Structures are given as structure tokens and as C-alpha cells.
Amino acid sequence: MPRSQHFRANVGVAIAGDDGRVLVFERTDRPGNWQLPQGGLDIGEEPLDGALRELREETGIAASMVRLVSEHPGWLAYEWPEGVRADRRDGRRGQVQKWFAFRPEPSLAIDLSASEEFRDHRWSDLDEMVDGVFAMRRVVYAQLVPWLRGLEP
């Protein structure tokens, strides 16, 4: 009998400035690919707690350096390309994500020295964010744009 396929529970974080731009990070393993912090939920972990954990682990940004402004109303999913799925032995087909938007506090400080994911950061407009992300994630990033544009300044 074939193994079951499933989507990994994941969270994503957008740090949005009042000017409509978001903080994006360049992947260490894919130079030239810029994305928002994201990662898998631990068993029993609440999505907001996971988002703040991933943010700290991947960027050095502590919860006190950001202020929650919005939670995306739904879960967004994407499938991994065939090559990525073929390399996995856990039956996962892709990821389903809960997204959170934060505003930076004046104390915002980025420390990528301990990050295995990212090597650089910059502020990006939303269209550039979609264009700069690894292709398999573009469908979700495109769905984030209207939500991020609708955030109150």
C-alpha cells in the first residue's frame, strides 16, 4: 500500500514597515533567493509561539523587538516540486502555513550570526518580494500581498 502524503504545519512571519515594504532575508543555501522567515511547528506548539521562535532562531529578532498587527485569516499551502518530494522519506507533499504580520519596534536588531538559513537582509516592496522568492513559494507569497497591503500603518 502506498504511504500517506501530508502537508507539514508551518508558520511564516512578515515584518512590515509603515511604508509598505517588508523585511526579506537572503537564503544561505540559495544566494539570490530572498524570503520571509518561516519554519515548521513543533508538536503541541501554538502557531504564534512558533512564529516568534522561528523569527528569533533565523534572524536573531526577539519578540520584544516587534509588535503583532495581524494574523492571516487562513492557512496557505504550497506543494514542493517533484524533485524536492522525491528526496523526502516522510511522505510530505508540501507545507501549509499560518502567517503573522508584525511592525518593527525602535529596538529592532537583526543578528544573522547564528542563522543557518539566512546570510543577508533588506527592505523590499511587495512585488519585489514575490519576484525574489524561490519559485515554489511564489503562489503563497502572491496570496500574502493583498493582506499585507491592507495592514493599517
C-alpha positions as CSV (number, residue, x, y, z in Angstrom):
1,M,0.0,0.0,0.0
2,P,1.4,3.5,-0.8
3,R,2.4,5.7,2.0
4,S,0.2,8.6,3.0
5,Q,1.1,12.1,1.9
6,H,0.6,15.1,4.0
7,F,1.5,18.8,4.4
8,R,3.9,20.0,7.1
9,A,2.4,22.5,9.5
10,N,4.4,25.7,9.2
11,V,4.4,29.4,10.2
12,G,5.6,32.5,8.5
13,V,6.5,36.0,9.6
14,A,6.3,39.3,7.7
15,I,7.8,42.3,9.4
16,A,6.1,45.2,7.6
17,G,7.2,48.8,7.8
18,D,4.7,51.7,7.7
19,D,6.0,52.5,4.2
20,G,4.5,49.2,2.8
21,R,7.8,47.4,2.5
22,V,8.7,44.1,4.2
23,L,12.0,42.8,5.7
24,V,13.3,39.9,3.5
25,F,16.2,37.7,4.0
26,E,18.6,36.1,1.5
27,R,18.9,32.3,1.8
28,T,22.3,30.9,2.7
29,D,21.7,27.8,0.5
30,R,20.2,29.7,-2.4
31,P,22.1,33.0,-2.9
32,G,19.8,35.5,-4.8
33,N,16.6,34.0,-3.3
34,W,15.0,36.3,-0.7
35,Q,12.2,35.2,1.6
36,L,10.4,35.9,4.8
37,P,11.2,33.9,7.9
38,Q,9.3,30.6,8.2
39,G,9.5,27.2,9.7
40,G,7.8,24.1,11.0
41,L,5.7,24.0,14.1
42,D,6.9,21.8,16.9
43,I,4.4,19.2,18.3
44,G,2.0,21.0,20.6
45,E,3.3,24.4,19.7
46,E,0.8,27.2,19.1
47,P,1.3,29.0,15.7
48,L,2.1,32.4,17.2
49,D,4.7,30.9,19.6
50,G,6.2,29.0,16.7
51,A,6.4,32.2,14.6
52,L,8.2,34.1,17.3
53,R,10.5,31.2,17.8
54,E,11.4,30.9,14.1
55,L,11.9,34.6,13.9
56,R,14.4,34.5,16.8
57,E,16.2,31.4,15.6
58,E,16.5,32.6,12.0
59,T,17.1,36.3,12.4
60,G,18.1,37.0,16.0
61,I,15.0,39.2,16.3
62,A,13.4,38.9,19.7
63,A,9.7,39.1,20.4
64,S,10.2,42.4,22.2
65,M,11.6,43.9,19.0
66,V,8.3,43.5,17.1
67,R,4.6,44.2,17.6
68,L,1.9,41.8,16.2
69,V,-0.5,43.6,13.9
70,S,-2.3,40.9,12.1
71,E,-2.8,37.1,11.7
72,H,-3.7,35.9,8.2
73,P,-7.3,34.6,8.3
74,G,-6.5,31.3,6.7
75,W,-3.8,28.7,6.2
76,L,-2.0,28.9,2.9
77,A,-0.5,25.8,1.3
78,Y,2.0,25.0,-1.4
79,E,3.4,21.8,-2.8
80,W,7.1,21.0,-3.1
81,P,8.3,20.4,-6.7
82,E,8.7,16.7,-7.6
83,G,12.5,16.8,-7.1
84,V,12.1,18.0,-3.5
85,R,9.3,15.4,-2.7
86,A,11.4,12.6,-4.2
87,D,14.2,13.4,-1.8
88,R,11.9,13.2,1.3
89,R,11.2,10.0,3.1
90,D,8.5,11.3,5.4
91,G,5.6,11.4,2.8
92,R,5.3,15.1,3.0
93,R,3.9,16.7,-0.1
94,G,4.4,20.4,0.9
95,Q,3.6,22.9,3.6
96,V,0.6,24.6,5.0
97,Q,1.3,27.9,6.7
98,K,-0.2,30.3,9.1
99,W,1.2,33.8,8.6
100,F,1.7,36.7,11.0
101,A,2.5,40.3,10.4
102,F,4.5,42.4,12.8
103,R,5.6,46.0,12.9
104,P,9.2,46.7,14.0
105,E,9.8,48.4,17.3
106,P,12.6,51.0,17.6
107,S,14.7,48.3,19.3
108,L,14.7,46.1,16.1
109,A,18.1,44.5,15.7
110,I,19.0,41.8,13.3
111,D,21.7,39.2,14.1
112,L,22.3,36.6,11.4
113,S,25.5,35.3,13.0
114,A,23.8,32.2,14.4
115,S,21.4,31.7,11.4
116,E,21.8,28.6,9.3
117,E,19.0,29.9,7.0
118,F,19.9,33.5,6.1
119,R,23.0,35.4,5.2
120,D,21.7,39.0,4.5
121,H,18.6,41.1,4.8
122,R,17.0,44.2,3.2
123,W,13.7,46.0,2.9
124,S,11.6,45.1,-0.1
125,D,8.5,46.3,-1.8
126,L,5.8,43.6,-2.0
127,D,6.1,42.9,-5.8
128,E,9.8,42.5,-5.4
129,M,9.2,40.2,-2.5
130,V,7.2,37.9,-4.7
131,D,9.7,38.0,-7.6
132,G,12.7,37.3,-5.3
133,V,11.4,34.2,-3.6
134,F,12.2,30.6,-4.6
135,A,9.6,29.7,-7.3
136,M,7.8,27.0,-5.3
137,R,6.8,29.7,-2.7
138,R,5.6,32.3,-5.1
139,V,1.9,31.1,-5.0
140,V,1.8,31.7,-1.3
141,Y,3.7,35.0,-1.4
142,A,1.3,36.3,-4.1
143,Q,-1.6,35.5,-1.8
144,L,0.1,37.4,1.0
145,V,0.3,40.7,-1.0
146,P,-3.3,41.8,-0.6
147,W,-3.3,41.0,3.1
148,L,0.0,42.9,3.7
149,R,-1.2,45.9,1.6
150,G,-4.3,46.1,3.8
151,L,-2.4,46.5,7.1
152,E,-3.1,49.7,9.0
153,P,0.0,51.9,9.2
